Amino acid sequence: MNVKNKALWTCIAIALAALTIWAVFSMSGNMSPAQLIEQLKNARPGWLVLAVFSMLGIIFFEGEAILAIIGPVGYPRSHWRGFIYGSADIYFSAITPSATGGQPASAFFIYCNSIHFLSRYSSRR
């Protein structure tokens, strides 16, 4: 992926994240950014650290599950790419109805990394 494409996708990701944050705050009539900051200030630091580690753990293990699928097919595996696939899966599952967007999003990112596992399966027949 060249620099222009990376810059474009970075801008799209930032815009999508900003729209998501705006949607969450606009849909919850009781919560404002100031209230969220106040809640975070009053929270116990140990619980916040555990929450962050739990979040990173679920993303990591989701990515490892995806890598476990594409690895035996013969494609190289990278833990960083697995983390990207896992975060896309969890994020798009969270914002789509009935969690239907996670797997297609992961498949899209896998496809963008030139991993065409469906063609690999069809060529074995």
KEBA-796850 format. One record per atom (N, C-alpha, C): residue in one letter; z, y, x. Coordinates in steps of 0.001 Angstrom, whole numbers, plus 524288, in hexadecimal, padded with zeros to 5 digits. Layout:
AZYX
...
//
This chain:
M800007FB7280351
M800008000080000
M80000804D480383
N7FC6C8086480286
N7FC2180CF7805E6
N800318111080459
V8006E8152F8076D
V804788192A806BE
V803F281BF18017B
K7FF2581D027FFCA
K7FE5C81FAC7FAC5
K8005781C5C7F63C
N7FF3D8174B7F669
N8011C813D37F246
N8070B813767F243
K8095A813307F6EF
K80F0C812F87F741
K81174817EE7F511
A80F3381C657F654
A811338215E7F453
A810A98219A7EE67
L80C4581FC27EC63
L80B7581FB67E6BA
L80F7981C457E408
W810388177F7E607
W813F1813EB7E39D
W8198D815D67E435
T81ABA8188D7E86B
T81FEA81AD97E90F
T820D381F047E4EE
C81CF4822577E412
C81D69826677E007
C81DF6824017DA99
I81B0281FE97D98D
I81B6681D447D477
I820D181AE57D3CD
A822E1818727D7E1
A82816816117D78E
A82C4481A317D6AB
I82BE081E9F7D95E
I82FB7822D77D8A4
I82F60825087D315
A82A9F825D47D12E
A829EE827CF7CBD9
A82C13823E97C7D7
L82B1481EE67C8B1
L82D0D81AE77C51B
L832FC81AB27C528
A8355381B2A7C9C8
A83B0681B367CA25
A83D42820007C765
A83ADA824887C82E
A83CB68294E7C59B
A83C36828E67BFB4
L837E1826BF7BDD2
L8373A826077B82C
L83B328222F7B5F4
T83C6981E2B7B8EA
T8404481A5E7B72B
T845A381CE27B6B3
I8472F81FDF7BAA0
I84C45822847BA79
I84C6F826607B5F2
W84838829507B537
W847F882D037B0D5
W8487282A267ABA2
A845AE825B27AB07
A845DE822C17A623
A84B54820AC7A510
V84DF681ECA7A910
V8533B81CB57A84D
V856EE821027A673
F856B88257D7A8FB
F85A3A829BC7A771
F858C082C1D7A234
S853BE82C4D7A0E6
S8523B82E9879BE8
S8537482AF67975A
M85359825DB79845
M854718222179414
M85A498216A79326
S85D7D8226D7970F
S8631D821ED79650
S8654A8275A79520
G8668B8283879057
G8686682D5578EB8
G86DA982EC979109
N870BB82AEC792AA
N8760682BF57948B
N8766182CC679A67
M8725B82B8779D55
M872AB82BAB7A30A
M86F2C82FFB7A52F
S8713A832D17A8E3
S86E33836CC7ABA2
S86EAB835B97B179
P86B3D837F07B4A4
P86BB8837287BA4C
P87104838F17BC6B
A8731983D257BA4B
A8783C83F067BC16
A87C8483B117BAC3
Q87C3E838B07B62A
Q88014834B77B4B0
Q87F9B82FE57B82F
L87AD482E747B985
L87A08829F77BCF7
L87C7482AFE7C24E
I87B8682F9B7C466
I87DC8831007C97B
I883BC830F27C92D
E885DC832DF7C4F0
E88B91832DA7C43E
E88DA982D457C3FC
Q88AF2829DC7C13A
Q88C8D824607C0E9
Q88C63821CC7C64C
L88852822F77C952
L887F2820B57CE8D
L88C45822B27D223
K88DC4827A27D181
K89213829CB7D4A0
K897438272D7D34F
N897F9825BB7CE5F
N89CDE823547CCA7
N89D0681D707CD72
A8989F81B217CED8
A89867815737CF82
A89B0C813D67D499
R89CEA80F0C7D4B2
R89F3880CE67D972
R89AD980B907DD4E
P89B4E80D5C7E220
P8972980C657E5F9
P89604806947E6DF
G89A0B8035F7E6CB
G899387FDC77E79F
G895B77FB5D7E385
W8966F7FCEA7DEA0
W8932A7FAD87DA6C
W88D927FCCB7DAE2
L88CE8801B07DC98
L8879C803BB7DD57
L884CB800C87E1B0
V887937FFA27E5ED
V8853C7FCAF7EA39
V883BE7F73B7E862
L8872D7F4AE7E56E
L885E87EF807E34F
L8813C7EFBA7DFA8
A880DA7F3D77DC90
A87C6D7F46A7D901
A877517F5007DC03
V877637F8167E024
V872A57F8D37E347
V871217F3BC7E5F9
F874ED7F0EF7E831
F873B77EBE97EAA7
F871B87E7F57E6AD
S873DD7E8067E1FB
S871F87E47C7DDE8
S86C5B7E5C27DC6C
M86B3A7EACB7DBEB
M865EC7EC6C7DA97
M862147EAC67DEDA
L863717EBC77E3BB
L860047EA3E7E808
L85F807E44D7E862
G863B97E1867E731
G8638A7DBD57E746
G85FDF7D9977E33D
I8600C7DBA27DE7C
I85C9E7D98A7DA68
I856EE7DAA77DBB1
I855D97DF477DDEF
I8507C7E07A7DF7B
I84EC77DCE07E3E6
F8522C7DC1B7E7C4
F850E37D8B37EC2A
F84FC07D3247EA56
F853217D0F77E70B
F8526E7CB907E55F
F84DD27CAF07E1A9
E84CA17CEE27DE9F
E847EA7CEBC7DB63
E8431C7CE8B7DEE9
G843277D1B67E305
G83ED67D19E7E6C4
G83E677CC747E999
E842D67CA2F7EB02
E842C87C5177ED9D
E840977C0DF7E9FE
A841AB7C1427E4F4
A83F817BD7F7E135
A8398B7BE017E0F9
I837A37C2CA7E116
I831F97C3937E114
I82F9C7C1817E621
L8322C7C2817EA87
L8303C7C0817EF86
L830497BA8A7EFAA
A834047B82A7ED07
A8343A7B2767ECD0
A82F887B0467E9DD
I82D4D7B3687E66F
I828AA7B1B17E38E
I823BE7B2557E6E0
I823337B6D67E986
I81E587B7C57EC6B
I81E577B5507F1D7
G822E27B3FA7F3EA
G8232A7B1AA7F921
G8207D7AC667F996
P821BE7A8AB7F639
P81F4A7A3817F6AE
P819657A3867F5C7
V817607A7A77F36B
V811BF7A7FB7F288
V80EE77A94D7F79B
G811D37AB317FB80
G80F887AC1A80094
G80F307B1C58023F
Y8116D7B5457FF4B
Y811407BAC4800C3
Y816117BC32803EB
P815847BFE980790
P81A107C17E80AAB
P81E187C43E80746
R823087C36180895
R827427C5AA8057D
R82A317C9A2808C3
S82BA87CDE180638
S82EB47D1F4808C0
S833317D35C8051C
H837E57D3968072F
H83C5E7D4E7803DF
H83BDD7DA62801A1
W839937DDF78049E
W838D87E348802A3
W835157E3527FE02
R830BC7E0747FE7A
R82D147E0297FA0C
R82FA67DD777F565
G832C37D98B7F66A
G8359A7D7007F230
G8392F7DAD17EF6D
F83BAB7DE3D7F25F
F83F0E7E23F7F017
F83BDC7E5F57ECAB
I837337E75C7EE6C
I833BE7EAB97EB50
I832247E7F07E646
Y830947E3027E6B3
Y82F0E7E00A7E20F
Y833A07DF8B7DE3E
G8383B7DE6D7E050
G83CDA7DDDC7DD00
G83E5E7E2EE7DA54
S83E127E7447DD23
S83F7A7EC4A7DAB7
S83B887EDD07D695
A836897ECBA7D777
A832987EDD37D372
A833957EA827CEA1
D834D37E5957CF6F
D835E67E20D7CB10
D83A807E4087C7CE
I83EB97E5587CA58
I843687E70C7C77B
I8428F7EC4A7C4E0
Y840127EFF67C7A3
Y83F3D7F52B7C567
Y83BB97F4E97C096
F837407F2587C111
F8339F7F2367BCAC
F8359C7EEC27B840
S838DF7EAE87B972
S83B677E7ED7B543
S83F367EB5D7B240
A841B67EEFC7B500
A845907F2617B27C
A843137F6777AEF3
I83E617F83A7B029
I83C1A7FC7F7AD1C
I8381D7FABD7A912
T836EA7F5AD7A8D6
T8331F7F3D57A4FE
T835E27F0CD7A0AD
P833AD7F0DC79BF7
P8361A7EDFA797A1
P836477E81C798BF
S83A927E5C079788
S83B6F7E01E79840
S83AA27DE5E79DDE
A83B427E1EC7A194
A83AD37E0C07A732
A835A77DE2F7A88F
T831607E0127A629
T82C4B7DD9E7A6F4
T829457DFCA7AB96
G82B1F7E3EC7AE11
G828087E6657B228
G829447E4BF7B7AE
G82D827E1EE7B880
G82F257E0A57BDD0
G82B737DD0E7C0B1
Q82A0A7D8C07BE59
Q826AF7D4FE7C103
Q821367D7307C1F1
P81EC57D9DA7BE1D
P819A87DC357BF4F
P819F47E04D7C3AA
A81E2F7E34E7C3DB
A81EBF7E7307C807
A81F407E47E7CD50
S8225E7E0617CD94
S822DA7DD777D278
S81D9F7DB277D40F
A81AD77D8F57D049
A815B37D6B37D172
A811F17DADD7D369
F812467DF967D145
F80EF57E3DE7D30D
F810187E5357D8BB
F815177E5B57DA1E
F816757E6FF7DF84
F815127E2917E33E
I8159F7DDC67E17A
I814117D9497E4AB
I80E287D96E7E58B
Y80B447DA8C7E169
Y805917DAE07E1C8
Y803EF7DF497E575
C806AD7E3BB7E548
C805717E8207E8C2
C806557E6BD7EE7B
N809947E2E07EF8E
N80A7F7E11A7F4EF
N806CC7DCB77F67C
S802697DC497F3AE
S7FE507D8687F4CC
S8003E7D2D67F465
I803D57D1EE7F0D6
I805A77CC9F7EFC5
I803617CB0E7EA7C
H7FF2F7C8117EABB
H7FC5D7C68B7E606
H7FD697C0C27E4FE
F802217BFA37E331
F803BF7BA317E2B4
F800F87B75A7DE53
L7FEF87BA1B7DA60
L7FC277B76E7D63E
L7F7087B5447D84B
S7F45F7B82C7DBA4
S7EF837B6247DDE9
S7F0B37B1987E196
R7F5437B1A67E418
R7F6CD7AD6C7E799
R7F7997A8637E46F
Y7FA097A8DC7DFE5
Y7FADF7A4427DCA6
Y7F5BA7A2247DA7E
S7F24C7A5A17D8D2
S7ED6E7A3DA7D678
S7E9C97A1707DA7E
S7EA427A2C97DF81
S7E6DF7A0967E37B
S7E89E79B1B7E528
R7ED4F7998E7E3B4
R7EF59794617E53C
R7ED77790137E198
R7EB46791727DD48
R7E99F78D6C7D984
R7E4AB78ACD7DB10
//
